[in-house]
């Protein structure tokens, strides 16, 4: 193995080590944190809709169709004595004009998983928060480490299920309503915003690796600029 090959392997190993450290820090975290920031914007789009099942379940026609979108912009995030976060958002419902100010709404997200209540956002680490919420409340069940569900009954007495998936930052990426039993979808909404699989730290690790490999290549081939 020549010197250049050793250098490349060293860079790859360094990036893998940094990623492992990143994961270990998140896994071992004991306190929950909220990753929302002022002016963050999130858009969700209706991907699937069964109007007949929707009307049967909720005894009403949906006010949206496939392709329709709703939007939320974060206006303020306040930590209330380490107990909960008070969040002010601007909300644009389906069919509203996004060029005008959204409707101001107020959300509360509790730091304790015992108070989980179908939040749009959850604290991190997400898998730990959701797993603890399920352990505490029999109302919810875990589909995967990042997806939580619950059984529900409409005002007309029809049973259905709701399942919510979150990304690593605790942002809801999909919300699906299933008809009674089985996997028959009533309505499904998905986030259209860009999701970084391992968070923005992953971009930093990848950037270090790419720049290092390019530098080695240029040095090996004695390429100079300027």
Steps between C-alpha positions, in 0.01 A plus 500: 500500500653834396499822701209661313276198558583512871406869511163435332421215740600722790252768390220245459574355845500849654156577354357170622639572846344847504161359395518238778583772752206706373262207551637414844452857621137502388423155640651570839321835540287505814319829444254569220552799275281662237662564163261771376637841412336833424400537131520126429229412247336165437259394227291182491323368191206261462645195325207258528128548559204263493201734507243225551683361804559852632128587481403165651745538789453868585151564357631800304661582169872584511589865438809392305604276212813317390775755432362763740746641754503662841785697653638597841766763576663518843472849649617446858626218723514550878621255763258522795698412813633177350148352504371576151562707191255770400500536122343776292437404137345653191268249336370482143225240455414323176394744230618817678710776345863467607577859393302634799576454869416159638265441790687527831470188715656392828641154566633335815743210496591342832852385573370194685386215270223429752320804356531402134178597317521453122755779459605639162854515634672293768821552697821315423623231528181403319518121539552526876220755541246294303597170660456650847165654402375159385625331817310752712172517305307198372321731255801499267706232328838507327519413130874569470751700710383820327131420439226507762137401457171487689159346466211746473125513450315768306185678619302260282648200682736386224839366610815625327874532564734798485875454451755782508863478388772745605847575368813503717429864595150422628314652204195307383566362152176309443158455657281214382141410590414134445147366465398269788737200468757417237698744287217671309590871498239768564737792458878542505701821525877529455752777557645659188790672679858380465597239760864427585521129598755548780451868572716787379804361683503224238552764229801628692651151526443432132644838410820427694538165325434634151736795538774275641468247218511777238811648665674162494406450134633842401820445692549158343457640150688823580212720378531867584251786460568868443 
